[in-house]
Amino acid sequence: MRRKMTPEEVKSSLKKEIIRLGIDKDPSRTVYQKKYERSVAPSPNYAMKITGMKWQELMTELGFEYDGEKNKMLAMKKNHNHNKAPHYNYDDPTVRKEIMDRVLVAMKNNNYTKPTDLEKNLKKNIDISYGTLKKHGFTWEKIISAYKKKYGEPVVDIGENSKINWTQFTNKELLDMVTRVVKKEKCGSLVDYDEIYRYKYKTPAPAILLRRFNVTYAELWRMIQVNGNLPIK
C-alpha cells in the first residue's frame, strides 16, 4: 500500500510533474489530469485533499501564473453585476493574496516601475483601481516588497532620477542629499538606501557617489555615517 504523502511532499511532486509536462506557463487542472504520470505524481484531487487547498491556491503557492485565475477572482467578487464596479472581500487573506499577485503580474508584464504607472493603468489590467487598493492597505511599499519576494529583483525606476544632471551639484551637496535620506529613513546600510531612494526621493543613486569619490561601497557607507554623525558599528 502506498504511503500517504505529506502536504510538502505533495507540493514538491506536483510542481516537478507540472514542469516535466511543460505546462508550467498554464498549469491547467484538466490538462494535468489527462497527462500526469499516475505511478509517480499525485492526482489533482489527491493533491487538494492532502494540502487542503484548491487548485488555484496550489498553483499560486507553487509560483505558477494560472489562466484560471480570472475565474477564481470572479468567484470572490461580492455583490457584483454589470452595472456596478466589482466588489471584493478585502478582509479575506486569500482574496488579498490573489489581488496582490494580479498586481505583480501586471507590473511585470507591463514594466510598471512607479505609483503613477498603477494610477494610470492598473484598472484596465485587473479591473481594480490603484486608488481603491490603497484604501484597503495595498501601499506602494508593500507592493514593491511583494514584487521583490515574488520575482527576486527590486522594482527599478530608471525614469525621473536618470534625467537629473548630477554634475551640477558639488560632492558635498550629493553626500548631504544621501545622508539626509539615510537618517530620515533610518537606513542600516547602503543597500537599504538603494532600495528606498528611487521610490520616494529625487536623490542620487549610490553609483553616482561611488564614481565621484572613487571609493568602495564600504568606504562610501563610512563617509555617510561620518557625515551624518551616525553610530559606526
Residue pairs with C-beta under 8 A, 6 or more apart in sequence:
4 50
5 13
5 42
5 50
6 50
7 50
7 51
7 52
10 42
10 46
10 47
10 50
10 51
11 47
11 51
11 58
11 61
11 62
13 40
13 41
13 42
14 41
14 42
14 47
14 58
14 62
15 62
15 63
16 41
17 32
17 36
17 37
17 40
17 41
17 42
18 24
18 27
18 32
18 62
18 64
21 31
21 32
21 35
21 36
23 31
23 32
23 35
24 64
25 65
26 66
26 67
27 59
27 64
27 66
28 67
28 68
29 44
29 55
29 68
32 44
33 43
33 44
36 42
36 43
42 50
44 55
47 58
48 54
48 55
48 58
51 58
53 61
54 72
55 66
55 68
56 66
56 68
56 69
56 72
56 98
57 94
59 65
59 66
59 68
60 66
60 69
60 97
60 98
60 101
63 150
65 105
69 98
69 101
69 102
72 98
73 88
73 98
73 99
73 102
74 80
76 88
76 89
76 92
76 94
76 95
76 98
77 86
77 87
77 88
78 87
78 88
78 89
79 87
80 86
80 87
86 127
86 128
88 95
88 99
88 128
89 95
90 96
90 99
90 136
90 137
96 136
99 126
99 128
99 133
99 138
100 138
100 143
100 146
101 150
102 125
102 126
103 118
103 122
103 126
103 133
103 138
103 143
104 143
104 146
104 147
104 150
104 151
106 112
106 121
106 122
106 125
106 126
107 113
107 117
107 118
107 143
107 147
107 155
108 147
108 151
110 117
110 121
110 125
112 118
112 121
112 122
112 155
113 155
113 156
113 157
113 158
113 159
114 157
114 159
114 199
115 130
115 140
118 130
118 133
118 140
118 143
119 129
119 130
119 131
122 128
122 129
122 130
122 133
123 129
123 130
140 199
141 199
144 154
144 155
144 199
147 154
147 155
148 154
148 155
154 195
155 199
156 198
157 198
157 199
160 202
161 197
161 198
161 202
161 203
161 204
161 205
164 202
164 204
166 174
166 204
166 208
169 177
169 204
171 212
171 213
174 204
174 208
174 209
174 212
175 209
175 223
175 224
175 227
176 227
177 203
177 204
178 193
178 197
178 203
178 204
178 206
178 209
178 224
179 224
179 227
179 228
180 203
180 228
181 187
181 193
181 196
181 197
181 201
181 203
182 192
182 193
182 224
182 228
182 230
183 228
183 230
185 192
185 193
185 196
187 193
187 196
189 221
190 206
190 217
190 220
190 221
190 224
193 206
193 224
194 205
194 206
197 203
197 205
198 205
206 217
206 220
209 215
209 220
210 216
210 217
210 220
213 219
213 220
213 223
215 223
222 232
224 230
225 231
225 232
226 232
